Amino acid sequence: MRIAIILGSVRQGRQTDQACRYLLQELRKQEAETRLLDLADYELPIYKESWEEQAQPQQALASFGQALAEADALILASPEYHGSYTGVLKNALDHYWKEFYRKPIGVMATGSGRFGGLNASTHLQQLVLSLGAFPMPFKLLVPYVNEAFDEQDQPLSEALIGNIQRFIEEFLWFARAIVQARQAGSPQP
């Protein structure tokens, strides 16, 4: 199974990237073919029209779209900004639709306080439904993200390690079930 983690933060001094790198490392231990799609590596334009509607889409749009299409399952990762997920993530996702169709999608949100991006995670799950995909009910919340990881991207709390492991177990079960159903034959958009 091919899994893509979309890192929805490009801010200087960001910390959600540490959670993403640890999640990537742990998923690979489960023999999942996993890659990180860091939006800081793509210079996606502000959304004006779908990338497929453009006569000559920018290379970044085509490259990111191909990476989404190749993934069997996705994880959206975002810090909470002003009570929701980041604008850069919303802009990136707006360029695509069929790349998400009937795919399993997990949500990880981070926050600087004790709620760990709860509002962002809820909004992301609603967005996943609007993309025609399936949001995993269990969310990974990372509270106090600025204190959650060491310099080697390792969690500093046993509770966080436990939450991440539970998220991975739930996500892999959820993703495998949907991927198997898709492979059995489902109509495409």
N, C-alpha and C positions, 0 to 999 in steps of 0.2 A: 504494500500500500504506500502510495506517495502522499506525503503530508507537507503542506506549505504553511508556515507561520508568517503572517503579515504583521510586521512591526509598524504600528501607526503613529510613530513619533519621530520627528526630525529635529527637535529642539536641541540646542546646545546644552550640555549637562544633563541630558535625559537619563532616566534610570530604568525605564521599562525594558531597555535592551538587555540588561542583566538578567531579568526574569526570562526573556525570550531565549537567550543563549543557554541558560540552565535547562529550560524546557526542551530545547533542541537536543542537548546532550542526553537528557533522560529518555526522550523518545527514541533516539538512535540505539540506546541500550535495549530497547524492545524490538529491535530489528525493523524499525519503520524507516523507510527512505524519506528523510525529512530535510527540508531546506528552509532557510530564513530569507524572506523577501522583505528587505529593509527599505522602506520608502525613501530613506535618505540616499539610497543608491540609484534611485530613479528620479529623473526630473520630469515628472508628469505635469502637463499644462493644466491650467484651470479648466474645468469641464465646460464645454460649449456644445459638444455633440459626441455621440458614441464614437469610439475609435474606429469601428467598422464602417461608419458613415463617412469618414474622412477620405478624400481622394488619395492623400499621401500621409497616413498617420506617422507621427514621430516614432522613431525607433524605440524609445522608452515605453510608449504605449503598446506597441506590438510585442516587445519583449516581456513586459509585465503580464499582458494578456495571455501570452503563450504559457508562461509559468503558472498562471491560474488555471488554464485549461488542462494542463498536464497533471495537476494535483487531483487526487481522489478525494481528499478531505482537506479542510482548512482550519486554521486557528487565527482569529482576529485578536490582536493585542493592542491595547490602547491605555494610556494614562487618562485619568479623568480631568478634563478641562472645563471649567464653568458648568459643572453638573452633567456633562455628557462626554462622548468620545471626541477625538481630535478632528479638526476640519480637514487636515491633510489626508486622514484615512477616508473620510466621507468623500472627498474629491476623487481619491484614487478609485474607490469602489463605484462611483457614479459612471465611470467610463465603460463599465462592463455589465453584462447581465447573463448571457447564456453560459459564461464561464462558471457561474455559481449554481446553475439549474440542478435541483435535486441533490446537491452535495451536502454532506454532513459538515457542520461548522461549529467549532468550539469557541468560547469567548474567554479571554483573560483580560482583566482590567487591574490597573494599579492606581494607588492614590497615596497622597502624603499623610492622610489621616487614618483613623481606625476602620473606616468603612471600605477602604481598599478599592475604590472605583465602582462602588455598587450601582450608582446611577448610570455611569458609562456602560456597564455590563448589561443592564436592562435595556438601554437604548440600542445597543448592538444586537441583542437578541431580536428585538423588533425589526431592525434593519435586515437581519438575515432572513426573516420571514418574507419581507418585501422583495428580496432578491430571488425568491422562489427556491430557497434552500431550507435545510432543516437545522434549527439551532439546538444544540445539546442543552438539556435542561440544567445540568450542573455547570456552574461557572467557577472559574478560578479567580479569586480576588486576592490581591497582594497589598495589604495595608502597610503603612509606614515604609513605603518602598525605598526611601532614601536611607533607611537603616536595615533593610532586609537582606542585603547581599554583601559579601566581602569583595576584595579586589579581584579574586579569581572567579567571580560570578557564582559563588556557592552560598546557599541560604544560611542565615545565621540563627534560624529558629527551627526547632524540631516540629513545631506546629505547622510552619510553612512547608517544610519538607513533606509532611504527611498530607497536607492539602494538595500539593503538587502531584504526589503519587496517586492520590485518589482521583484527581482530575485526569491524569494519564490513563488510569485503568478504565474510567468511565468513557473517556473519549475514544479509546481504541475499541472498546466493545460497541459503542454507538456507531462509530465510523465503519467498522467491519460489517455490521448489520446492514447499513444503508448501501455501502459499496457492493455487497453481495446482491442486494435487491436490484441495484442499477445494472449489474452485470448480467442478471437473469433476464433483462430486457425491460426497458422503460421508454416511453416516448420521449423524444427530444423536443426542445422548444422550437 
